[in-house]
Amino acid sequence: MATVTAPAPRLALPGVLRHRAAHKLLLLALAAAVLVPLANAHWSSGSWPHALTVDLSGPLGRANDWIIDNRDSSPLFLYFFGYISNAVVLSVRAVYLVLLAAGWAGVTAFGALVAWRVAGVRLAIGTGVAFLACGLLGMWVPTMQTLALMVVAVLTSVVVGALLGLAGGLSERTDRALRPVLDTMQVLPAFAYLLPVVLVFGIGVPAAVLATVVYAAPPMARLTALGLRDADPEVLEAVESLGATGRQRLLTARLPLARKQLLLGLNQTIMMALSMAVIASVIGAGGLGDRVYQALASVDVGAALAAGIPIVLLAVVLDRVTAAAGQQSDASAGEPGSGLRPWLYALGATVVVAVAVRLAGALDWPSGWTLNIAEPVNRVVDWMTAHLYSGVPYLGGTADWAGRFTTWVLDPVRDGLQWLPWWSVLLIVAALAWVIGTWRTAITAVLAMAAIGVLGVWKPSLDTLSQVLAAVAVTLVLGFATGIAAARSDRFERALRPVLDVCQTMPQFVYLIPVVALFGVGRAPAVAAAVVYALPAVVRITTQGLRQVDPAALESARSLGATSAQQLRQIQLPLARPALLLAVNQGVVLVLAVVIIGGLVGGGALGYDAVFGLAQGDLATGLVAGAAIVCLGLMLDRVTQPTERRTKKGA
């Protein structure tokens, strides 16, 4: 009988070494073993070598001078930018004149009737109260100015964002090409691109509207693309089996299935457009933003809040009405009363009210119907500063909290980043980007980080990066926890929604003064402002993602005896991974978008350079700082957003 010889046992590798990420790290370690000694021999200093920097002040200065010299004579400005500027001015003026012609009673009646038509009596009453509150605060005319500007800006942002999202959602290649463009639009600080916008269009409404579009269109584009990509494949396959063309599949399946993401994109666009109201006032937008800016110049928190509250009310009204209109579009399709006639009735009623108040000579808000809230608000702020800043028993006061956060978190992170040799920072970035993505994403991240050194702002960029990392960490911890709680409780989500609206729509400059009064001047209040601004988007996207998990999967888990915690860990979080990754992305870009605040309250670094560039008309300083912030955002996006191609050949 023949003896069968067993094959020699193979050498078993530890589980960690069999992982694809371990192979990537080993290859990167081998490359580092060769390149690091060479880099250390040529550039022993830890900071970025001066020989590898490029001075852009000369070319940017010449570009600045050319624009100024040719703005009134070049055909590019006369027949292209000039037509765009005129179209924006005419659109805003037309909306504003219509609002003034309707009078305070007509605008309030129209808003309430539209809200009643799309959502019922409760929202109609809330809308009417919101408009009346704007008048009671003495802000009716500035509110109408801001409303006219925001209507044009939001409509333009929605159209531009939807077209970009449509292109990205239908084409993976287009989506990859659009991602850095959207990152640049959203991450580039407003103060950095206000200067070139003003150079081209001048001080006034056109520059304010276009700056707002640049900032507010990306959320609509991202969420539109996400909704189109996440459409149910079974539904699309069923529609295709019926012989539908590509256009029919888009109109009858993809867009209806993406309705929730489209509404969320509209919500985010409205919120972000209104959050630009104050920044746009710096370049002549007027309206409520100008009132806030003037109040902040005199450190008058009460007056700033009086102008900030109408911005919040406008955002809430527009959000609720547009969301309800989208929900009604499907529910009321084909009903007898869902045609054009109810809207004609609402318009007719508005005209009747407007004519009545015009005949009565009461178009303007009555001067005696105003309420002064500035003085009591300022007294509250003074009390908080006197009692909470320091000396609180056992707690030490808010100044101590800010000092500890700076000493224990911000300083060690900044000093650690600046202590690392520049080539080691690039290696760390390459390792993180390659482990979770592909070699292409790693190269993109490394090139973005290297571009910062080439621009000559290595150390201030690492200072800004330390603030961003701390703010993003706090934002994600609070945002994920709050989003999970909101997804599991309808009552908590309803109670939380107005709080998120206020946090996201209240201009950063309004709550920056009490934050500085409580925490002092420095990097800590800048981090706090960034967290407050970025938190609502993270909470909303997290909640939306968890709520869209397939109910059948949750029902199957419950039938097998899974607890609520097990359902969350094993079903909801894994299935909501795309939404959670989008929440991380939005947290990063929104924190970076308000890093400019750090320059205004003593944070220094890139934020200060961007503010200085706008204040002094220094195109080189402002744009270089803005470009460095964009590079930081691109790098952080690549090291936090895993790509689907990592599982394919060559990844």
Disulfide bonds with the S-S distance in Angstrom:
none
